[in-house]
Amino acid sequence: MPVDVSVIMPTYLAGTTVARAVASVFAQKEVVAELVLCADDDIDYYPLLPDELRSATLLTLCRTPSPRSGPSRARNIALRHARADIIANLDADDAFVPQRLARLLPLVERHGVATGPTLEMHAGAARLARPRRARDRLSIEDICELRMPFAPVFHRAKCLEGWPEIAFAEDVILNVDLHCAADVYPFVEGAEYVYHVSSGSRTQSKTALTEARAGYLQILELIATRLWPQTVRDLVRRVFSEDLAAVERALTQGAARVSWRDIVRGDASR
């Protein structure tokens, strides 16, 4: 069966949420989507899926060489198993709305990348992330400054190396790479990615600040290796230098177990 989109899903201790995420992939309308699930733990996810999902012919399971290899490693392994040229990412505790891929696919075919709003669900509250400037496209400033994840759907030719294997904010760097490769990053209303923030989420974890610090230092080093315009280099360097300073202040003040969201985003988050 021809596949329109390959959805890659890294999983780590996702036994309570993975069925919801997988179901949202196979509920997509008007497209044929395959799912490549890459486990980064010792869990066998196959028995955790409902019967109708386990029987899906468009489901592939794989795993990282060792547990806790990281989400980027898991995504890139899944990427190697993907059959389609068009790639989407879905984390195992999140979900797609039913029309997401159908709404994005035509623009990905034209431009190489597209995304929609991120609907963040956290502590009973909902927040919808959209571009602050042009409503039909995502800017580099939106990607870097909103401190909200945007999940891309993209043609693999726009990002042959996949996700950078860094400790934190790898999704931001991937999106910058995609924006620079495509020159434009279309944004489509009604194509929501539902982002569930829980106590087990990376940004809420008790080690998030130390992981963020390591990731930000890696990002500041890799800026020089990226084929980005100088204005993009300067923007990424400024934003991550600001966030690194906030994280280091918190760590110096003994707030190592405070969540990244409280320190970097806080109540005044954009």
N, C-alpha and C positions, 0 to 999 in steps of 0.2 A: 504494500500500500504506500503510495507517495505521501511524504510527510511535509507539511507546510512549515512547521516550527518545531524545533527541539527545545524543550524546557529542561534546564538542568537544575538539580536540587541537592545542595549539600545538606547532610543531616548529622546532627550531634545531639544525643540525648533528647530526641524529638518524638519519643513514643506516644506522647499524649496529644500531639498536634499534627503529626504527619498525615493522618488519614484525611483531615480537613484540607490540607494543602494539596494533596494528590487529587482529591475529588474535584477541587476547583480547576485543575488542569484539564481533566477529562469532561468537565462541564462546559468547556469553551465552545461557543457557537460558530458555525460557518468556517471553521478551520480544522485541519487534521494536525493534532499536536501529539508528539511523543514525549515521554518523560524519562530522563536519565537520572536516577537517584543514586548519589554517591555517599555512602556511610563513612563517617569519620570517627567511628566508635566501634564497640564490639557487639552492637545490637543487630539482630537479624530483623529487618523491617518488613520482610515479606509476610510473615504471619500476622502482623499488626494491621494490615490493610483489609478492608471489607472484601468479600468474595468477588464482587463485581469488578473491583479494582485489581485484584490479584490475577484475574483472567484476562486483563487487558493485554492485547498483543503489542501495544505500543509502550510497554513498560520495560525498562532495563535497570537492573541493579548492579552496582559496582561498589568498590570501597577504596579508601586510601591505603598506602602501604602499612601505616601504623596509626592507631588512634591519636587524635589531637594534632593531626598534621596541619589543620587550619582550613578555614572555609575557601580560601583561594586555591589551595592544592586540590581540595575536593571538587571545586567547580571546574578546574582545568582538566582533571581526570575525566569528569563527566563530559566535558567539551570534546574530548578525543573520541568518546563513544557516540556522540551525537550524529545523526544521519542528515539532518537538514542544514542548509546554508544559513538559515535565519535562526537565531538563538535568543532564548529568553531565560532569565534567572528567576527562581522562586525559592525563597528560604522556607524551611520546613515548618516554621511556626506562622507563616503568612498565607495569603490567598489572593487569587485573581478574581475580579468580577467577571461574570460570564462573557461579556463582549470585549474584554480587554484586547486579546490577540487579534480578533477580527478588525477592530478599529485601528490598530497600529500597523498591521501587516502592509497595507497599500503604501504607507509613508516609508516604511522600512525598505520596501522594494524600490522606491524612488530615490531615497536619500541615504539609505544604509543604516539609519538608526531612528528610533522614536521612543517616546515614553508618554505616560499620562500622570494624573495626580497620584500622590501618595496619601492614602487615608490612614493616618496613624490612630490606633486605638490604644489608649494608655490610662489605666486607673479609672475606667468608666467614662473617660472623656475622649472626644474625637477631634482631631486636627487635620485639616486638608492642606497639603503643600502644593502650591502652584508657582509658576514663574511670577516675579514681581514686575517685570517689564512687559515685553510683548507676550500676549496670552497664547499665541500659537507656536511658541518656541522657547526652549530652555537656553539660557545664556550661561557662559562660564561663571559669571558672578552668582547666578542662582545655584549652580552646582556646588560652588565652594562656600558660599556665605550663608545659605539657608540652614545648614546643619541638619538637614533632613535627607534621608536616602531617596534617590530616584532610581527605579529599577529599569534598565534599558532593555529594549528588544532591538537586536542589531544583526546585520549581515556579518558573518565571521570574517570576511575579507577586510572589514574595517578595523579589526583588532585580532590579528593572527596569533598574538602571544597570550591572549586572554587576560585573566585577572592578575595583577601584580601580587607577588607573594610577600606581602608586608603584614605587620602585626595588627594594623587598625586602619580604617578609612580607605580600604582598597577599592570600595565601590566609587568613591569620589574620584580617585585617580583613573579608574576605568572610564568613567563618564567624561573626564577631561580628555583622555585619549580619543574616545569616540567623537567628541565634539570637534577636536582638531582634525581628525581624519575625514569627517563628513562635511565640515564647514558650517553646517546648520543642524540643529537638534530639534526636530518637530515635537510638539506637545499637543496631546489630544484629550479634550474633556470626555468624560464617560468611559475612560480606559483605566480605571483606578487599580492600584496595587494596594491591598489591604495589609498594613504593617501592624502586627500585633506585638506590643511591647509588654513583656512580662518580667517577673523577677529573674527568670533564666536568660533573658536577652543579654547580648554582649554589652550594650551600653548601660545596663542596669547591674551588671555583675560587680562583685566586690573587688575584682582585679582590673576593672575597666580602666582606671586611671594609669596604672603602670603599663598596661597594654597600649593605651593611647599614647603615652609618652614614647614608648619604643617605636610605635608606628609613625608618629610625627617625625622623629629623628630620621627614620628610614626615608620618609617622603622628602624631607629637606635635602637629603643626599641624592635621591634619584632625580630631582628636578633637572639637574644638569645633563642627565642622560636622555631626557625626553625630547622628541622632535616637536616642540611646542614653540609658537611665537614668543618673543621676549615679553610681550605684555601679559601673556598667560603665565609664563614662569614667575613674573613679578607678583601677580595676583595670588597664585598658589602659595608662593613663599610667604607673602604677607599673612594670609589667612591661617596657615598652619603654624607660623611663628607666633601669632596671637594665641592660638589654641594651646600650643606647647607652653607658653608662658603661664596661661591660666592653670594648666594641669600641674606644672612644676610648683607654682605657688601653693596649690592645694596640698601637694605631697609634702612640701616643706612645712606646712602648717599641721601636718599629721592627719590629713583627710584621705589617706590612701584607700579607705574602705567606702568612701562616698562615691556615688555613681557618676559616670561621665556626664550624664544628662544634667545633673544638678550643678556641675562645675562649668561646663562649656556652654550648655544651652540655658539652663536655669529658667525662671519664670519670664524672663525678658527675651526669650528666644524669638528669632524672627519667624 
